[in-house]
Amino acid sequence: MPLDAICLSAVVREIAPQLEGNRIEKIQQPARDQIVLLLRGSRRLLINAGANQPRIHLTSLLRDNPAQPPMFCMLLRKYIGGGRIVSVEQAPLERVVTLTIDAMDELGEMSRYRLVLECMGRHSNLILVSPDGHVIDCLRRVDFEMSQQRQVLPGLFYHLPPVQEKLSPLTVEEDEFARHLAAAPSETPLDRWLLDTFTAISPLIARELVYRACGSTDSRVEEEAGRLWSVFAAWQQAVNGGEMTPYVLLKDGKYSDFTYLAPQQYGDFMDCREEPTFCQLLDGFYEGREQAERVRQKGQDLLKTVTNARDRVRRKIALQEKEYAQTQDRDQLRICGELITANLYRMERGASKVTVENYYEPDCPAVEIRLDPRLSPQENGARYFKQYNKAKTAEKILTEQLRLGREELMYLESVLQQLQQAEAEQDFNDIRAELTEGGYIRNRGKKQPGFQRVSKPREFRSSAGLRILVGRSNQQNDRLTTKMAGPRDIWLHTQKIHGSHVILCTDGAQPDEQSLWEAAVLAAYYSQGRESSKVPVDYTPVRYVKKPAGAKPGMVTYTTYQTMFVTPEADLAKKLHVK
């Protein structure tokens, strides 16, 4: 569900005591719509003003930052860097949270700024307001062409978003509730009536209240019979009393939704799990979505570049395969040349065709051979021999080109797999550098500082304490296998499926079966077979893995291997991951 105003109030109630009086030590902007305030006590406050997942909460996840901070990040550092958070307040029943911050201004005097987060879907915004109420700047500038009701631009006075003309669900009395319900058309769905009548109620909560009152989520006003108010009043009392508990809903083991009221409407179709805090709930719920968003934002151009290159190679291979098939008929050209040579005495110059007996077949049938009337009989024969030799040479060249093309296609598909599973900005930097070195991206000249860091592979620790290293890019796969791994370490890779190189570090000893199985599960999880089951994973000591001369990054050959069939497990990857 979206973070509605009531659920947001629970989050604000949870984080306010930890933020008020705390000092802002650093300000980061890891993504276009994200701001992270690093506070004393190793606390990180995430403020997200993205259209799909606006929210505010304390986070334990580490996020990579761009090499150059964006302009809005620099502006926040200028005005509120080193400031102290005075209060964290939410506008009543509105998805607007205001952080009041005391910080030194340009004259060295203490001034009071406001950092306002508006969690309003595609209209979400983060706005820095000066002590006199003017907008200093914001993540998204809203001019008259974008909205005729409210402009948000530097220099204008800041005003709260327009309030919806709906009833407050936390103060409504039974008489008023019954009067509005009686005025509704009898065919109106009860959950729709709740959404249209009251503010700050999400669709999930509306359906839950109707289900608890009527036993079904699709009940209508005419079926209500006075049962809805008792359920509504109990919910109202719980919310007013702050009795809200963070619950996450899982479907097939994956995050599906979250709420502050234990849902009964889904029955056994979804699992309901209580989380320790709302911050931990939001951290876990949005972690996977943030990864997908980072891939979309930071890797979109890389995905487009690699996809176009892959499609171009596919088209090239298709044309070459067609040409190769044509070369397989070249023996007919040689036969025509020999038949012309054997029948020169029967041919005249200027003829466009000749009919001769084909003595290469048992019955010596008559065959018609087309000629070029501009050439002599001898020259026509030589022409067919030349075409035969040309097709023979083309076969050799096309065989090599097809081999190289298929290797390039495999390489580009492996890059696409790595882009889809990239987790940090440095992963994209490594892949971009790899593509630049391979000639797929034009070299832009001077490198940015962020591109000069050597990234580390993903590190895990098996149940028995053995290190497991997983490559993040093809170049890192090469370093991991050919330089970092020892000859007796175990190398793992999915069989005939694009994926990362995985190294089980054994320190020269024989690995236990559990560690080997866990490394195989990680190899399957960080591959194109992530969503499959019974994925084949080959494993062998590193000494049997070789890098062919001139091969594309990440391409190796191996012998003396064994195969294990495993099912990828995301929970195991999280459990074994070393942060």
C-alpha positions as CSV (number, residue, x, y, z in Angstrom):
1,M,0.0,0.0,0.0
2,P,1.2,3.6,-0.3
3,L,2.5,5.2,2.8
4,D,-0.8,6.8,3.9
5,A,-1.0,9.7,6.4
6,I,-2.0,7.4,9.4
7,C,0.9,5.0,8.7
8,L,3.2,7.9,8.2
9,S,2.1,9.3,11.6
10,A,3.3,6.0,13.2
11,V,6.6,6.4,11.5
12,V,7.0,10.0,12.6
13,R,6.0,9.0,16.2
14,E,8.8,6.4,16.1
15,I,11.6,8.5,14.7
16,A,10.9,11.9,16.3
17,P,12.5,11.0,19.7
18,Q,15.6,9.8,18.0
19,L,16.0,12.8,15.7
20,E,15.0,15.8,17.9
21,G,18.1,17.4,19.3
22,N,20.4,15.4,17.0
23,R,23.0,17.1,14.8
24,I,23.4,16.6,11.1
25,E,27.0,15.5,10.4
26,K,26.8,14.7,6.7
27,I,24.3,15.1,3.8
28,Q,24.3,12.7,0.9
29,Q,22.2,12.2,-2.2
30,P,22.7,8.6,-3.4
31,A,19.9,8.9,-6.0
32,R,18.0,11.6,-7.8
33,D,15.0,11.5,-5.3
34,Q,16.9,10.4,-2.2
35,I,18.5,12.4,0.6
36,V,20.4,10.7,3.5
37,L,21.1,12.7,6.6
38,L,24.0,11.2,8.6
39,L,23.4,12.0,12.3
40,R,25.4,11.6,15.4
41,G,25.1,8.1,16.9
42,S,25.6,6.5,13.5
43,R,22.0,7.1,12.6
44,R,20.9,7.5,9.0
45,L,17.7,9.3,8.1
46,L,16.5,8.4,4.6
47,I,14.2,11.0,2.9
48,N,12.8,9.7,-0.4
49,A,10.7,12.0,-2.6
50,G,10.3,9.6,-5.5
51,A,7.0,9.3,-7.2
52,N,6.8,5.5,-6.6
53,Q,8.1,5.2,-3.0
54,P,8.0,8.5,-1.1
55,R,8.8,8.0,2.6
56,I,10.9,9.0,5.6
57,H,12.5,6.7,8.0
58,L,15.8,5.6,9.7
59,T,17.7,3.2,7.6
60,S,20.6,0.7,8.2
61,L,21.3,0.2,4.5
62,L,24.5,1.7,3.0
63,R,24.0,3.5,-0.3
64,D,26.8,4.4,-2.7
65,N,27.1,8.1,-3.6
66,P,27.9,9.6,-7.0
67,A,31.5,10.9,-7.5
68,Q,30.1,14.4,-7.8
69,P,27.3,15.5,-5.4
70,P,24.2,16.9,-7.2
71,M,23.3,20.5,-6.9
72,F,20.4,20.0,-4.5
73,C,22.7,18.0,-2.2
74,M,25.3,20.8,-2.2
75,L,22.6,23.3,-1.5
76,L,21.4,21.4,1.6
77,R,25.0,21.1,2.8
78,K,25.4,24.8,2.5
79,Y,22.3,25.7,4.5
80,I,21.6,22.9,7.0
81,G,24.9,21.0,7.1
82,G,26.0,20.8,10.7
83,G,22.6,22.0,11.9
84,R,20.5,20.5,14.8
85,I,17.1,19.0,14.3
86,V,14.7,20.9,16.5
87,S,11.5,19.0,15.7
88,V,9.9,16.5,13.4
89,E,6.2,17.2,12.8
90,Q,3.5,16.0,10.5
91,A,0.6,18.1,9.2
92,P,-2.6,16.7,10.7
93,L,-3.8,13.7,8.5
94,E,-1.6,14.9,5.6
95,R,1.4,13.2,4.0
96,V,3.6,16.1,4.8
97,V,6.5,15.9,7.3
98,T,8.5,19.0,8.3
99,L,11.9,18.9,9.9
100,T,12.7,22.1,11.7
101,I,16.5,22.6,11.7
102,D,18.6,25.3,13.5
103,A,21.8,26.0,11.5
104,M,24.3,28.9,11.0
105,D,23.5,31.2,8.1
106,E,26.1,33.0,5.9
107,L,26.5,35.7,8.5
108,G,27.3,33.2,11.2
109,E,24.0,33.7,13.0
110,M,21.7,30.9,14.1
111,S,18.7,30.6,11.7
112,R,15.8,28.2,11.7
113,Y,15.1,26.4,8.4
114,R,12.5,23.9,7.4
115,L,13.0,20.8,5.3
116,V,9.5,19.7,4.1
117,L,8.8,16.3,2.6
118,E,5.6,16.0,0.7
119,C,4.7,12.3,0.2
120,M,2.1,12.7,-2.5
121,G,2.7,10.2,-5.3
122,R,3.8,11.7,-8.5
123,H,3.6,15.1,-6.9
124,S,6.1,14.2,-4.1
125,N,8.7,16.8,-3.4
126,L,11.4,17.9,-0.9
127,I,11.5,21.6,-0.2
128,L,14.0,23.7,1.7
129,V,12.3,26.7,3.3
130,S,14.1,29.8,4.6
131,P,13.5,31.3,8.1
132,D,11.1,33.9,6.5
133,G,9.0,31.3,4.8
134,H,10.4,31.6,1.3
135,V,11.3,28.5,-0.8
136,I,15.1,28.3,-1.1
137,D,14.9,25.4,-3.6
138,C,13.3,22.1,-4.1
139,L,13.9,18.7,-5.8
140,R,11.1,19.4,-8.3
141,R,10.3,22.9,-9.3
142,V,6.6,23.3,-10.0
143,D,5.7,26.3,-12.3
144,F,2.3,27.7,-13.5
145,E,2.3,25.4,-16.6
146,M,2.6,22.3,-14.4
147,S,0.1,23.4,-11.7
148,Q,-2.3,26.3,-11.7
149,Q,-3.3,25.8,-8.1
150,R,0.2,25.9,-6.4
151,Q,3.6,26.8,-7.6
152,V,6.8,25.7,-5.8
153,L,9.7,27.8,-7.0
154,P,12.7,29.5,-5.4
155,G,11.7,32.9,-3.9
156,L,8.0,32.1,-3.5
157,F,6.3,31.7,-0.1
158,Y,5.8,28.1,0.8
159,H,2.2,27.0,1.3
160,L,1.0,23.5,2.3
161,P,-0.7,21.5,-0.5
162,P,-4.4,22.0,-0.9
163,V,-6.4,20.0,1.7
164,Q,-8.9,17.4,0.5
165,E,-12.5,18.2,1.4
166,K,-13.2,15.0,3.2
167,L,-14.0,14.1,6.8
168,S,-11.4,13.3,9.4
169,P,-11.8,9.6,10.3
170,L,-10.3,10.1,13.7
171,T,-12.8,12.7,15.0
172,V,-16.1,11.7,13.3
173,E,-18.9,10.8,15.7
174,E,-21.4,7.9,15.2
175,D,-24.3,10.3,14.3
176,E,-22.3,12.0,11.6
177,F,-21.0,8.7,10.3
178,A,-24.5,7.2,10.1
179,R,-25.9,10.3,8.3
180,H,-23.3,10.3,5.6
181,L,-23.7,6.5,5.1
182,A,-27.5,6.9,4.8
183,A,-27.0,9.5,2.1
184,A,-24.9,7.2,0.0
185,P,-26.5,5.2,-2.9
186,S,-27.4,1.6,-1.9
187,E,-25.3,0.0,-4.6
188,T,-22.1,1.9,-3.6
189,P,-19.3,-0.5,-2.5
190,L,-18.6,0.1,1.2
191,D,-14.8,0.4,0.7
192,R,-15.3,2.9,-2.0
193,W,-17.6,4.9,0.3
194,L,-15.0,5.0,3.0
195,L,-12.3,6.2,0.6
196,D,-14.6,8.9,-0.9
197,T,-15.8,10.1,2.5
198,F,-12.8,10.1,4.8
199,T,-9.2,11.3,4.3
200,A,-6.0,9.4,5.3
201,I,-7.6,5.9,4.7
202,S,-5.8,3.6,2.3
203,P,-7.6,1.1,0.0
204,L,-6.1,-1.8,2.0
205,I,-7.5,-0.4,5.3
206,A,-10.9,0.4,3.8
207,R,-11.2,-3.2,2.5
208,E,-10.1,-4.6,5.9
209,L,-12.7,-2.6,7.8
210,V,-15.4,-3.7,5.4
211,Y,-14.2,-7.3,5.7
212,R,-14.2,-7.3,9.5
213,A,-17.7,-5.8,9.5
214,C,-19.4,-7.8,6.8
215,G,-17.2,-10.8,6.1
216,S,-16.5,-9.8,2.5
217,T,-14.5,-7.0,0.9
218,D,-17.1,-6.3,-1.8
219,S,-20.1,-5.6,0.4
220,R,-22.3,-2.7,-0.5
221,V,-24.0,0.0,1.5
222,E,-27.4,-1.7,1.4
223,E,-25.8,-4.8,3.1
224,E,-24.1,-2.9,5.9
225,A,-26.9,-3.2,8.5
226,G,-25.2,-1.0,11.1
227,R,-22.2,-3.3,11.6
228,L,-19.5,-1.0,10.0
229,W,-19.6,1.6,12.8
230,S,-18.5,-0.7,15.6
231,V,-15.5,-1.9,13.6
232,F,-14.7,1.6,12.5
233,A,-15.0,2.9,16.1
234,A,-12.6,0.2,17.3
235,W,-10.1,1.1,14.6
236,Q,-10.5,4.8,15.4
237,Q,-9.8,4.3,19.1
238,A,-6.7,2.2,18.3
239,V,-5.3,4.8,16.0
240,N,-6.0,7.7,18.3
241,G,-4.3,5.7,21.1
242,G,-1.2,5.0,19.0
243,E,-1.9,1.3,18.9
244,M,-0.3,0.6,15.5
245,T,1.9,-2.4,14.8
246,P,4.1,-2.8,11.7
247,Y,3.1,-5.7,9.6
248,V,4.5,-6.9,6.2
249,L,2.5,-9.1,3.8
250,L,4.3,-11.7,1.9
251,K,3.1,-13.7,-1.1
252,D,5.2,-16.7,-2.1
253,G,7.9,-15.5,0.1
254,K,8.1,-12.1,-1.5
255,Y,7.1,-8.7,-0.1
256,S,3.7,-7.7,-1.4
257,D,2.4,-5.0,0.9
258,F,2.6,-3.5,4.4
259,T,0.2,-2.1,6.9
260,Y,-0.3,-1.1,10.6
261,L,-3.3,-3.3,11.2
262,A,-3.1,-7.1,11.1
263,P,-5.1,-8.0,8.0
264,Q,-7.7,-10.8,8.0
265,Q,-9.1,-10.3,4.4
266,Y,-6.4,-12.4,2.7
267,G,-6.8,-15.6,4.7
268,D,-4.2,-18.1,3.7
269,F,-3.4,-16.4,0.4
270,M,-0.7,-14.2,2.1
271,D,1.6,-14.5,5.0
272,C,1.5,-11.7,7.6
273,R,4.7,-11.0,9.6
274,E,5.1,-8.5,12.4
275,E,8.3,-6.4,12.2
276,P,10.1,-4.9,15.2
277,T,9.8,-1.3,14.0
278,F,8.2,0.7,11.1
279,C,11.7,1.7,10.0
280,Q,12.9,-1.9,9.7
281,L,9.6,-2.7,7.8
282,L,10.2,0.1,5.3
283,D,13.9,-0.7,4.9
284,G,13.2,-4.3,4.1
285,F,10.1,-3.7,1.9
286,Y,11.7,-1.1,-0.3
287,E,15.2,-2.7,-0.5
288,G,14.4,-4.8,-3.6
289,R,12.4,-2.0,-5.2
290,E,15.2,0.4,-4.7
291,Q,17.6,-2.0,-6.5
292,A,15.3,-2.1,-9.4
293,E,14.9,1.6,-9.4
294,R,18.7,2.1,-9.4
295,V,19.0,-0.3,-12.3
296,R,16.4,1.8,-14.1
297,Q,17.9,5.2,-13.3
298,K,21.7,4.6,-13.3
299,G,21.8,1.6,-15.7
300,Q,19.2,2.7,-18.2
301,D,21.7,4.0,-20.7
302,L,23.9,1.0,-20.2
303,L,21.0,-1.3,-20.7
304,K,20.1,0.5,-23.9
305,T,23.6,0.4,-25.2
306,V,24.1,-3.3,-24.5
307,T,20.7,-4.2,-25.8
308,N,21.3,-2.4,-29.1
309,A,24.7,-4.0,-29.4
310,R,23.2,-7.5,-28.7
311,D,20.5,-7.0,-31.3
312,R,23.0,-5.8,-33.9
313,V,25.1,-8.9,-33.3
314,R,22.1,-11.1,-33.6
315,R,21.1,-9.6,-37.0
316,K,24.7,-9.9,-38.2
317,I,24.8,-13.6,-37.2
318,A,21.5,-14.3,-39.0
319,L,22.9,-12.8,-42.2
320,Q,26.1,-14.7,-41.9
321,E,24.3,-18.0,-41.3
322,K,22.3,-17.3,-44.4
323,E,25.5,-16.7,-46.4
324,Y,27.1,-19.8,-44.9
325,A,24.1,-21.9,-46.0
326,Q,24.6,-20.7,-49.5
327,T,28.2,-21.7,-49.6
328,Q,27.2,-25.3,-48.9
329,D,25.9,-25.6,-52.5
330,R,29.3,-24.7,-54.0
331,D,29.9,-28.2,-55.4
332,Q,27.3,-27.5,-58.0
333,L,29.4,-24.6,-59.2
334,R,32.4,-26.8,-59.6
335,I,30.4,-29.4,-61.5
336,C,29.1,-26.8,-63.9
337,G,32.6,-25.5,-64.5
338,E,33.9,-29.1,-65.3
339,L,30.9,-29.9,-67.5
340,I,31.5,-26.6,-69.5
341,T,35.2,-27.5,-69.9
342,A,34.3,-31.0,-71.1
343,N,31.9,-29.7,-73.7
344,L,33.8,-26.7,-75.1
345,Y,33.7,-28.2,-78.6
346,R,29.9,-28.1,-78.5
347,M,29.6,-24.5,-77.4
348,E,29.5,-21.3,-79.4
349,R,30.4,-17.8,-78.3
350,G,27.4,-15.6,-77.4
351,A,25.2,-18.5,-76.2
352,S,23.2,-17.8,-73.0
353,K,22.8,-21.4,-72.0
354,V,24.0,-24.9,-72.9
355,T,22.5,-28.3,-72.4
356,V,25.0,-31.1,-71.6
357,E,25.0,-34.6,-70.0
358,N,25.8,-34.7,-66.3
359,Y,28.2,-37.6,-66.1
360,Y,28.5,-37.1,-62.3
361,E,25.1,-38.8,-61.9
362,P,24.4,-42.4,-62.7
363,D,21.9,-42.0,-65.6
364,C,23.8,-39.0,-67.0
365,P,20.7,-36.8,-67.2
366,A,20.7,-33.7,-69.4
367,V,21.3,-30.5,-67.4
368,E,21.0,-26.9,-68.6
369,I,23.8,-24.5,-67.6
370,R,23.3,-20.8,-67.8
371,L,26.1,-18.8,-69.5
372,D,27.2,-15.2,-69.8
373,P,26.8,-14.4,-73.6
374,R,29.5,-11.7,-73.3
375,L,32.1,-14.3,-72.3
376,S,33.7,-17.1,-74.3
377,P,33.1,-20.8,-73.5
378,Q,36.5,-21.0,-71.7
379,E,35.8,-17.8,-69.8
380,N,32.3,-19.1,-68.7
381,G,34.0,-22.3,-67.3
382,A,36.6,-20.2,-65.5
383,R,33.8,-18.0,-64.1
384,Y,32.1,-21.0,-62.4
385,F,35.4,-22.2,-61.0
386,K,36.1,-18.7,-59.6
387,Q,32.6,-18.7,-57.9
388,Y,33.4,-22.1,-56.5
389,N,36.7,-21.0,-55.0
390,K,35.1,-17.9,-53.7
391,A,32.4,-19.9,-51.9
392,K,35.0,-22.2,-50.5
393,T,37.0,-19.3,-49.1
394,A,33.8,-17.7,-47.8
395,E,33.0,-20.8,-45.8
396,K,36.3,-20.6,-43.9
397,I,35.9,-16.9,-43.2
398,L,32.2,-17.2,-42.3
399,T,33.0,-20.1,-39.9
400,E,35.4,-17.9,-38.0
401,Q,33.1,-14.9,-38.1
402,L,30.2,-16.9,-36.8
403,R,32.4,-18.2,-34.0
404,L,33.5,-14.7,-33.0
405,G,29.9,-13.4,-33.3
406,R,28.5,-16.1,-31.1
407,E,31.2,-15.4,-28.5
408,E,30.4,-11.7,-28.6
409,L,26.6,-12.5,-28.3
410,M,27.3,-14.6,-25.2
411,Y,29.4,-11.9,-23.7
412,L,26.8,-9.2,-24.3
413,E,24.1,-11.4,-22.8
414,S,26.3,-11.9,-19.7
415,V,26.7,-8.1,-19.4
416,L,22.9,-7.7,-19.5
417,Q,22.5,-10.3,-16.7
418,Q,25.1,-8.4,-14.6
419,L,23.3,-5.1,-15.2
420,Q,20.0,-6.6,-14.1
421,Q,21.6,-7.8,-10.9
422,A,23.8,-4.7,-10.2
423,E,23.5,-3.5,-6.6
424,A,25.6,-0.4,-6.3
425,E,26.7,2.5,-8.3
426,Q,30.3,1.1,-8.5
427,D,28.9,-2.0,-10.2
428,F,27.6,0.3,-13.0
429,N,30.9,2.2,-13.1
430,D,32.8,-1.1,-13.6
431,I,30.5,-2.3,-16.3
432,R,30.7,1.1,-18.1
433,A,34.5,1.0,-17.9
434,E,34.4,-2.6,-19.3
435,L,32.2,-1.5,-22.2
436,T,34.4,1.5,-22.9
437,E,37.5,-0.7,-23.0
438,G,35.6,-3.1,-25.4
439,G,34.7,-0.2,-27.7
440,Y,30.9,-0.4,-27.1
441,I,30.9,3.1,-25.5
442,R,32.9,6.0,-26.7
443,N,35.7,7.1,-24.3
444,R,34.8,10.5,-22.9
445,G,38.4,11.4,-22.0
446,K,39.1,12.3,-18.4
447,K,37.9,9.8,-15.9
448,Q,35.9,10.9,-12.9
449,P,37.3,9.9,-9.4
450,G,34.5,7.4,-8.9
451,F,35.6,5.4,-11.9
452,Q,39.1,4.9,-10.6
453,R,38.1,2.8,-7.5
454,V,38.7,-0.9,-7.8
455,S,35.5,-2.6,-6.6
456,K,35.5,-5.6,-4.4
457,P,33.5,-8.8,-5.1
458,R,30.5,-9.7,-3.1
459,E,31.6,-11.6,0.0
460,F,29.8,-14.3,1.9
461,R,30.6,-16.6,4.8
462,S,29.4,-20.2,4.7
463,S,27.9,-21.9,7.7
464,A,31.3,-23.5,8.3
465,G,33.1,-20.2,8.1
466,L,34.6,-20.5,4.6
467,R,34.7,-17.3,2.5
468,I,32.7,-17.3,-0.7
469,L,33.4,-14.6,-3.3
470,V,31.0,-13.7,-6.1
471,G,32.0,-11.5,-9.0
472,R,30.1,-8.3,-9.9
473,S,31.2,-7.8,-13.5
474,N,33.1,-9.7,-16.3
475,Q,36.4,-8.0,-15.5
476,Q,36.0,-8.7,-11.9
477,N,35.2,-12.3,-12.7
478,D,38.5,-12.5,-14.5
479,R,40.4,-11.0,-11.6
480,L,38.6,-13.2,-9.1
481,T,39.4,-16.5,-11.0
482,T,42.8,-15.8,-12.4
483,K,44.4,-13.6,-9.7
484,M,42.6,-13.7,-6.4
485,A,41.7,-17.4,-6.2
486,G,44.2,-20.1,-5.1
487,P,44.7,-23.2,-7.3
488,R,42.9,-25.5,-4.8
489,D,40.0,-23.1,-4.2
490,I,36.7,-24.3,-5.7
491,W,35.4,-22.4,-8.8
492,L,31.6,-22.6,-9.4
493,H,29.5,-21.4,-12.3
494,T,26.0,-22.2,-13.7
495,Q,26.1,-24.6,-16.6
496,K,25.3,-23.0,-20.0
497,I,23.6,-20.1,-18.1
498,H,25.1,-16.6,-17.8
499,G,26.1,-15.8,-14.3
500,S,28.9,-14.7,-11.9
501,H,32.1,-16.6,-11.2
502,V,31.9,-17.9,-7.6
503,I,35.0,-18.9,-5.6
504,L,34.8,-21.0,-2.4
505,C,38.0,-20.3,-0.5
506,T,39.3,-23.5,1.0
507,D,42.8,-22.5,2.1
508,G,44.0,-25.7,0.5
509,A,41.7,-28.0,2.5
510,Q,38.8,-30.2,1.3
511,P,35.6,-28.1,1.6
512,D,32.6,-29.6,3.5
513,E,29.4,-30.5,1.7
514,Q,27.3,-27.8,3.3
515,S,29.7,-25.0,2.2
516,L,29.9,-26.4,-1.3
517,W,26.1,-26.5,-1.5
518,E,25.8,-22.9,-0.2
519,A,28.3,-21.7,-2.8
520,A,26.4,-23.5,-5.5
521,V,23.1,-21.8,-4.3
522,L,24.9,-18.4,-4.5
523,A,26.1,-19.2,-8.1
524,A,22.6,-20.0,-9.1
525,Y,21.2,-16.9,-7.4
526,Y,23.6,-14.6,-9.1
527,S,22.8,-15.9,-12.6
528,Q,20.1,-15.8,-15.2
529,G,18.5,-18.8,-13.4
530,R,17.7,-16.8,-10.3
531,E,13.9,-17.4,-10.8
532,S,14.3,-21.1,-11.7
533,S,14.6,-24.3,-9.7
534,K,17.1,-27.2,-10.0
535,V,19.7,-25.0,-11.7
536,P,22.8,-26.9,-12.8
537,V,26.0,-25.6,-11.3
538,D,29.4,-26.9,-12.4
539,Y,32.3,-26.8,-9.9
540,T,35.9,-27.7,-10.1
541,P,39.3,-26.7,-8.5
542,V,40.5,-23.3,-9.9
543,R,43.6,-25.1,-11.4
544,Y,41.3,-26.6,-14.0
545,V,39.9,-23.2,-15.1
546,K,41.8,-21.5,-18.0
547,K,41.4,-18.1,-19.7
548,P,41.8,-18.5,-23.5
549,A,44.1,-16.0,-25.1
550,G,42.1,-13.2,-26.7
551,A,38.8,-14.3,-25.0
552,K,36.2,-11.7,-24.0
553,P,36.2,-10.7,-20.3
554,G,34.6,-13.4,-18.1
555,M,35.0,-16.1,-20.7
556,V,36.9,-19.2,-19.5
557,T,37.2,-22.9,-20.2
558,Y,37.3,-25.7,-17.6
559,T,37.7,-29.4,-17.3
560,T,37.4,-32.2,-14.7
561,Y,34.3,-30.8,-13.2
562,Q,31.2,-32.0,-11.4
563,T,27.6,-30.7,-11.6
564,M,25.2,-30.0,-8.7
565,F,21.5,-29.1,-9.1
566,V,20.3,-26.4,-6.7
567,T,17.5,-23.9,-6.2
568,P,18.4,-20.2,-5.7
569,E,17.5,-18.8,-2.3
570,A,17.4,-15.1,-1.6
571,D,17.1,-15.7,2.2
572,L,20.3,-17.7,2.1
573,A,22.1,-15.0,0.2
574,K,21.0,-12.4,2.8
575,K,21.9,-14.7,5.7
576,L,25.5,-15.4,4.5
577,H,26.3,-11.9,3.1
578,V,29.2,-10.1,4.8
579,K,28.5,-6.4,5.0
